[in-house]
Amino acid sequence: MDGLREKHLDTRRGLHYRYYASPTSNPSKPALLLLHGWPDSALLWQYVVPHLTSLNLTLIIPDLLGYGGTSKPLSPALYDYRLLSADLVEILDAESVETVIPIGHDFGCWLVFKFQTLQPFRCAAAVHIGIAYMPPKPVMPDLETLNAMMEQQLGYPRYSYFHLFTSPDAPAHFSQQMESVWHVMHGEGKDWIKHIFCTPNAMREFLEAGRTDVPLRSYAQNAKLKDEWKEQRPSPEDWEASFCWYNAFALGIQAEADASIPVEDYRLGIPVLAILCTEDGVNPPETLEGPKQAGLLPDLKEERLGCGHWCTYEMPGELSRMIEGFSSDGVGEEYLQREADFDEVAATRRLYARGSKNLLNGVRRQWYRFCQRTRKDPVSELRLFTTQILSLFFHFLLEQRRGTLRHASTLQTYWNTLCLVRKEETGLYVVEPHVKDAMVGVRQQLAYESKLESEKQAKPIVRAEDESAAATPVSTGLLREKDALWKNTEKLSSFLGKADKFDALFYVGGHGLMFDLAIDKDSQQLIKEFYEAGKIVSAVCHGPIVFADVKVSDGSYLVKDQQMTGFANEEEDQAGLSKVLPFLLETKVKDNGAKFTKTEPWGAHVVKGGKNEKMITGQNPASAAPIGEALVAALGA
């Protein structure tokens, strides 16, 4: 393809990929990753590329597995979309591309769905061409049941062609009758695609008869285009490889992969452009209504093309204009700015508001970038987690953020987050004590050398929940008029031994407590002193995690046999953070003997427990006002 360089890559799993790439145009902008479908190759995009070059964005166009100049293995298990997505990541890393707008057609569009789900931190937006979004299906019905469902929904068995594509004799039929296949794909007529793909046995009978009597669409009469297409798959083995994408469905391989996706990740939070073709009976525009109504595409733009399925050939100019308008309309700017501003108040506000996942993914990106630069395998190094490589990584982080990183406490945040990245990538969370101790020294030395502000100098960060709460008069008073209360903070250790000077000890919520105060020895000692002195100890939302590991003087857990509440497991699931936390609050306190109670997710719930009902806990943000009222009553104020 003119203007693009042909490149080759051998992946870690031993497969060879051919892909085309344009020179890096604007590294600060997302690249366009174009993915073809069945039975095509990167050449599917040859009429679109000349239009997209005007965007001044990097283009990356691979031959997907089983096609063109890429390996063509005949085992459907190798087409597990988790593996295919990992292959794409290797291509992006080889091109030093951090963020992309994946653009897919046909099965390539389906792969875009999966790539968005598995690699959300690599996607600034996405373009779906020719197929409406399909959320994961952990249980895939057999073909007969699926087509019966389609007949009930659409009036015809939409996936009839799957029977032929997954049959043992399909490769021979397609390789021997390629002229007929070309007519199957590109026959003229508004309802041709619907008839030949969705009528039981219609395609098989057409190929077995070697028919070519159906008029071709005008673009398909181009002999050069047809010959290029034929050259990509001359043998039955070439066709068998392309059908592995379908057999991976029929054999349940993709359903097994879907079962690994949390339900909360079915929703695609980034901007999506869906372009559907009005003369494509296999994928009619109305199939987009289901995911829209389910709220799975909250930032959706829709377009229609009056053509058949292969719109990249039939209407390349109009298709390209839709992509150009979407890609140049500021798509991905907020995402990229969030990465660039990975710092202090403004960045933390945005990151935390998105459920802390972006913070996790930001550190993950830095780790992968570091490993690429040092020629290390990122997952292997996460498993080893040696002081030497970790020290180099933190030096790398400081170099990347020179001039923007100001607080020593940010290094601790990076450490906690990197440990969570390790947990997601390897399943390992516990860090060897000698490594943990050594990294404390590394962070302290780096903070000293870089002249970062100490904890005593640092001002608290106003996070998203603080600012949204500031809409109420009470919160506004605290944040704006009484800022001395929360700006002039002191270390918890300074209050040890002083329980007699106070009436109550109260912990606010936030996910941060799950990583620091939950295991902080000073905090645990302070709670013990207040509790045993008969003072009120109280917490709301994630705050009650601070009580979980506190032991009283007889050696038992403070929470043992005590009534309490806190952020429930269901709420954590709905927040989308269960998989990244070191533990869940509800599970943790139950394990230590607490009598945990809760109301429906996000409903207000306050519990009085402990000695003389002096341990007062609230379940979630909705419980903030009720627990305040309970504290006032308990204090007799």
N, C-alpha and C positions, 0 to 999 in steps of 0.2 A: 504494500500500500504506500502510495507516494507520501513522502515526508516522514514516514515512520521507519524505525530501525528494527529489523528482525533480531530477536534475542532468544537465548536458550538458557534453561535452568534445570539442574538436577535437584529434586527435592530430598528432604531428609528421609522420606520413605522409599527412596530409590526410583522415583518416576521422573521422566523427562517432560518438560514443558517447553513449547514454543510460544512466544508472545511477541507482540509488536509494541513499541513505545516511542512516543515523541520525545524530543529533547525537553528537559525540565524547563518549563516556561516561567512559572511563578510558584516557588516552593512554599510561599505563605498561603496559597490557596489550595483547596482540595483538588486532587487529580480526578479524572473521569476514568472509571474502570468499566469497560464495556464487555458484557458477557453474552455470547451467542447461545442458541438453543439447538434443538434437533431439526434436521440432520445437517447442521451447517459447520462453520468454522469462523475464525476471526474475519474472514473475507465477507461475512454477512454485513459488516459495517463499512465496506469500501465506498459506498455512495454517501454515507453520512459523515465520514471523517473530514472531507474537504470543508464542510460547513462548520464543524466543531472547532477547527483550528483557529477560527477567528476569536474564540473565547480566551485565548492565551492561557489555557490550562493544559497540564500534562495529560496525555492520553496513554492508557495501558489497555491492550486488547489481546487476551490470551486465546489460543486454541484450548478449549476445555478438555478435561480427561476423556479419552476415547475418540478424539477428533483431530483432524489436520495433522500437524507435525508434532503433536503431543503423544505420549505413550497411550497405547490402546489395550490395557489389560482386560482379560475376559472374565474376571471374578467380580460379580456385583458387589461383594463386600468392600471392595476398594473404592466404591462410589458413594459410600457413607458421606453425607454432606458435611459432617464434622471434619472429615479428612480433606474433602474438597475445599472447605473454607480455610483450613490450615495451609493448603497448597497456595491459595491466593495470598495469604499473609506473607508467605515466603517470597512470592513475586514482588509484593509491595515493598518488603524489606530490602530486597535486592536492588530496587530502584530508589531506596531512601525516601519512600512516600509514607507519610504518617496518616493522612486523612484522605478519604475518597468520597465521591458520589458514585456509588455503584449503579450501573444502568444495564438492565437485563431484558432479553427478549426470549419468549418461549421458556424452555427449561432453564435458560440463563436467568430469566426473571425469577423463577422459582428459587434458584440458588441465591439470588439477591435477597429474597425473603430471609433465607437461613443465615446469610452472612450478616445481615442487619441484626439478627437476634444473637448470634454468637460473638460478633465483633462490633458492638455498638459504639465503642470508643474510636473505631476507625472510620465511622460513617458520619458525614456531615449532613447528608440527605440521600435520597434514593429515587430512581426512576424505574417504574414498572411498566414494561411494554408488552401488550398482548395477553397478559394473564392478570386477573384480579388477585389481590393478596389472599393467600391461603395460610391461616394460622396452623400451628403444629397439630398433628392428629396422632396422639399416642396409641390409639387403637384404630388401625386401618381396616375397614370391612373388605371382604373379598370382592372381586370384580362384579360378580352377579348382583350382590347386594348393593354395591356402589352405583351400578348403572340403574338398578331399580329405584334407588333414591333420586338419581338425576332425572329419570323419566317422570317421577312424581313432581319434582321441582320445576323442571324446564319443559317437560313434554316429550323428551327424547333421551335415549341413553348416551349421554355426553362422552363417556369413556369407552365406547365400543371398540375403538382401534387398539386399546391396550391388549385385547385378546390376541390380536395378530402380532403386535410388537413383542409380546412375551412368549410367543410360541417357538419351539425349537427350529422350525423350518423358515422362520422369517428372514434370517440373514441370506439364505440362498435365494429366496424370492426377490429380495431387494437388490442383491448384487447382479442377478441375471436380467432384471427388468428395470434398469435405471432410467430408461426413456419413459417408461410408464410411471415410475415414481415421480419424475419431474412433472408430469401431467397431473398426478395426484396432488402434489403440493401447490401447483400454480395454475390449476384450471380456471377458466373464465366462469363467471356467474356468481351472483350474490349468495346463493345457497349451496354452492359447490362444496366448500369446506365442510359444512354441516352434513351434507349428504354422504360424502366419501369417508369421513372420519367417524360419523356418529350412527350410521346405518349398519346394523349387524351384518358382517361378511362382505360389505360393499367393496372395501379396499382389497381384500383378499381376492375376490372374484375379478376385479379390475386388473390386478397384477398377473394373476394366473392366465388371463386371456391376453396379456401383453398389449393392452389397449393404449392407444395414443390419439383417439378420435375426439377428445374433448379439447375445444379451443383453449389456447394459452392466453393468460393476461399479457399485455403488451410488453412489459419488462422481461418476461420469461421467454420471449422470442429472440432474445439476445444470445446468439450462439456462443460467444466468448464466456458469458456468465455461466451458461449451462456446462460448458466444457471444464471450466475452473472447478465447478461444483463436483462434477464426476471424478475429477482427478484426486479429490480428497478421500474417496472411499471406494477403491476399485475391487476389493475382495470381500467374500463373506465374513472374514474375520473383522474387517473394518466396520461392517454393519453390526456384527455381533457386539462389538465394543460399544457402539452408540446405543444399542438396546439395553445395555447394562444399567443405564439410568432408569429404565422402566422396570427391569427385573428387580432392582434394589427396592422399588416400591412393592412389587408383587410378593417378594420374599420377606417383607416386614422389616427390612434393614433400616429404612428411613423412619418407620414408626417407632422402632427402638430408639433411634436418635431423638425423635420428638419427645419421647418419654423423659428425656433428661432435661428438657426445657421447663423452667418454672412457669406456671400459668401467668404470673405477673409480667413475664417477658413477651407474651403474645402481642402486647400492645406496642406498636411502632411509634415511638415518641418523636422521631425526627421528621422533618418535612418530606413528604412523598408526592411525586407526580405520577399519576396513573393514566396511561395512554392506552385506550382500548379501541379495537377496530370493529366497525359496525357490520362488516361482512364476514366476520369470523364466528361461525356457529359453534365451534368447540369452546370458545372463550367469549361469549357475548357480554356486552357491557353491563347487563343486569346482574351478573355474578359479583359485581363490586358492592351491591347493596348489603349483603350479609355482613361483611367485615365493617362496613360503614356504620350500620345500625348497632353493631356490637361495641362501637367505640374504640375499635382497634387501630383506627387511622385518624388520630385527632388533628393532624396537621396535613390535610389532604388537598391536593389540587387535581382536578379531573380534566382530561382532554379526550376528544374523539377524532378518529380518522375514518373517512369513508372509503375503506379499502378492505382487502382480505388480510390474512394473518401475516404475510411477509411484507409488512409496511416499510421495512428498511430498503427494499427494492422498489416498491410501488410508489411510495410517497416520501422519499428521503428528504426532500427540501422542507416539506411541511413538518415532518417528524423532527428534523434538526432544529427548526425554528422554535418548536415547543420546548425542546431540551435547552436551547440557548437562552430562551426567556426565563426558564426556571433556574438554570445554573448561574445566570448573571444577575439575578434579582436579589442579591445579598444572601442567598442560601449558604449556610455554613459559616457566615461571618461571626455570629454570636458564639458558635461552637469554637471557632478558632480563637476568638478573643478570650473565651473562657480559659483556653489552654495558655495563651500568652500572659494572662493576668492571674496565673496560678499563685496568688499572693494575697495576704492580709484581708482587710474588710470586704472590699468589693468582690473579689474572687470567692472568698469563703461564703459570702452570702448566696451567690449563685450556685456554688457547688453543693452546699448543704441543702438548699431548697430543692435540689434534684435528688434528694435521698442519699447523699454522700457517695453515690456510685461514681460520679464524675471525678471525685477526689481519688478514689481507688483506681479508676482507669487512667487518670493523669499520671500517677506514680508508675503504673504498669507500663505506659508508653515510654516513660523515662528509662525504666529498667531495660526494656527491649532495645531502645536506642543505644543505651550504654553497652549492652552485650553485643550488638551488631558492630559497634565501633571497636570493641576489644576482641572481636572474633570468638566470643564465648556462646555456648548454647544456653539460652535464658532459663529454660526449665531445669536443665541439669544443674546449673549454678544455684537455682533456688532450692533444689534438694540438698546440695552440699552446704550452702549458706555459711561459707567460711569468713572469718574476720578479714582476711586479706582482700577478697573480692568485694565485700561489703564496704570496707574502708575506701576502696577505689571508687565505688559507686557514689558514696556521699561526697567525695571530692568532685566527682563529675557533676552531681546535683548543684553544688555550690558554684561551680564554673558556669553551668547553664543559667543560673539565676543570680549571677553577680550583679550587684547594684539594686536588686529588688527584694532579696531575702534579708530581713532585718532582725528577726527575733530568734533567739536560740531555741525557743519552744517549738518552732516550726520543724526543726530537725527531729524532735521527738514525734511530731505528727507524721513525718515522712517514715520514720522507723515503724510506728504502729501500722501504718497503711501498707508498707512493704511486707510486713508479716502477714497481713490479710491477703495480699496478692499471692504470696507463697502458699497460703492455705487453699486459695482457689485453683492455682495452677498445679499443685502437687498433692494436696490433701494433708500436708504437714503444717502444724501451727506451733508446736512446742519448739522453742529455741534452746540449744545447749547453753547451760548456765555460763560457761566460760566465754562463749560468743556474746551472750547478752551483756556480761560485765565488761568485756573488751570494747563493745560498741558504745557503751556509756562513756568510756574514756575517749573514744574516737570523736564522738559528737561534742564532748566538752572541749577537746583540743581544737576542733574545727571552729567552734563558736568563739574561742579565744583568739585564734589566728585571724578570723574574719571580722572580729570586733562586732559580733552580734549582740543585741541587747539581751540582758539577763532577764530572768523571770520577774525580778523585782522592778525592773525598769519598764517591762512590757505592759501595755494597756490591754484590757480584755477586748476580745473581738466581738462586735455586735453581729450575731448570726441571724439567719433568716427568720427564725421563730421569734426572736426579740423584736425585729422590725415590724413584722406583721402584727404582733401583739400590741405594738405601739399605737394602733388605731384606737385603743380604748383610753379614756382619760387617766385611769389608774396607771397603766403602763407608760403612758406619755410622761406622767409625773416622775416615775422612777428613772426612765431613760434620759429625759431632757432636763428636768428640774432638780433631781436629786442624784446627779451623776457621781457625786463624791462617794456615795454608798457603794458603788460598784467599780469605780475607777481606782480607789485607794485600797486595794486588797492586800491581805497579809497571808503568809503561809499558814497552813493548818497546824504545823508543829508549834507555832507560837501560842496556840490556845490549849495545848496539853497541860493538864494539871489545874485548869481554871474553870472546871464545870460549875463550881459553886458561885461563880460570878454571872452565870447566865441562866435563863429559864428554859430555853429550847435550842435544839440543833436541827436545822432544816436543809435538805438537799433538793435543789431543783433538778429538772430532767435534762434530756439531751443525750445523744448517742455517745458523746465523749466519755461519759462516766463508765461505759462498758470497757474502756481501755485503760483508764488511769485510776480513778477513785475506787473502782470495784476491787482493786488489788493493793491499794495504797495503805501501808502499815500505819502511818500517822492518822489517816482517816479512821481506820478500824479501832485504833486505840482511843481516839476521841469519842467515837460512838459508844464504846464500852464504858468510858468514864461517865458520860452523860447518862446513859441508861442505868448504870448501877447507882448513880447519885439520885435516881428518881426523877430525872429531868425528861422532858419530852424529846423524843427523836422522831423525825418526820421526813418524808420524801414523797415526790410525785413523779409519775411517768417512768422514765428509766432510773430515776433517783433511788428507788428502793434496792437497786442492785448493790448499793454500798453496804447494806445490812447482811448480805448473803454469807460472807466468810468471816463475819465478826464472831469471836468466841468470848463468852463471859467467863467469870473467875472459876467456875467449876469445870471449864474445858468444853462445854457444850456450845453448839451454835446458838446465837441469839435468836434466830428465826425458828428454831426447832419447836414444833407444836404451837406456834403462834399464828394467829389470824393476820393475814396481810394481803396486799394486792400490788400491782405494778403493771408495766406495759406487757400485754398478753402476747402469746405466741402468734395468735391469729392476726393481731395488729402488726406484728413484725413482718409476717408473711405479706400482708396487704401493702405495707410500706416498701416491700421489695428488698429488705436488707437481711433476711434470715440467713442467707448463704454467706454473708461476708463478716458477720459478727463472730467474735471468739466463742460466744455462748449466748443462749437466750435467757432473759431474766426469769421468766416463769419457770423454765426447766431447772435453772440453777438453784433458785430458792426452794423449789420442791425437793430437789436432790438433797438439800441440807435440812429437810424436815418441816418446812413451812406448810401451814394450812392455807394454800393460795386460793383466793376467790376472785371472781371477775364478772363483769356484766357483758353485754353485747359489745363487739368492737366499736371503739370510739365513743362509747357512752360513759357518763360520769359515774364514778364509783369510789367511795372512800371507806376505809376500814380502820377500826381502832383495835389494836391488839397489844400484846406484850404485858409487862408488869403494870398493873393498875391502868391498863389501856393507854400507856404513855408512848406506844409506838403507833404513829398515825401515818397511813400510806394512801396514796391516790393512784388510780390506774393509768391515766393518760392525760393529754392536754385538756380535755373536757372536764377533768376533775380538779383543775387548778383552783377555780373559785370555791367549790365545795370544801376542798381541803383547807383553804384559807379560813373559811368560816369555822371549820372544826378546830383549827388551831386557836383562833380567837376565843372560842368557847372553852377550850381546855385550859387556856391561860387565865381565864376569868377576866379578860380585858373588856 
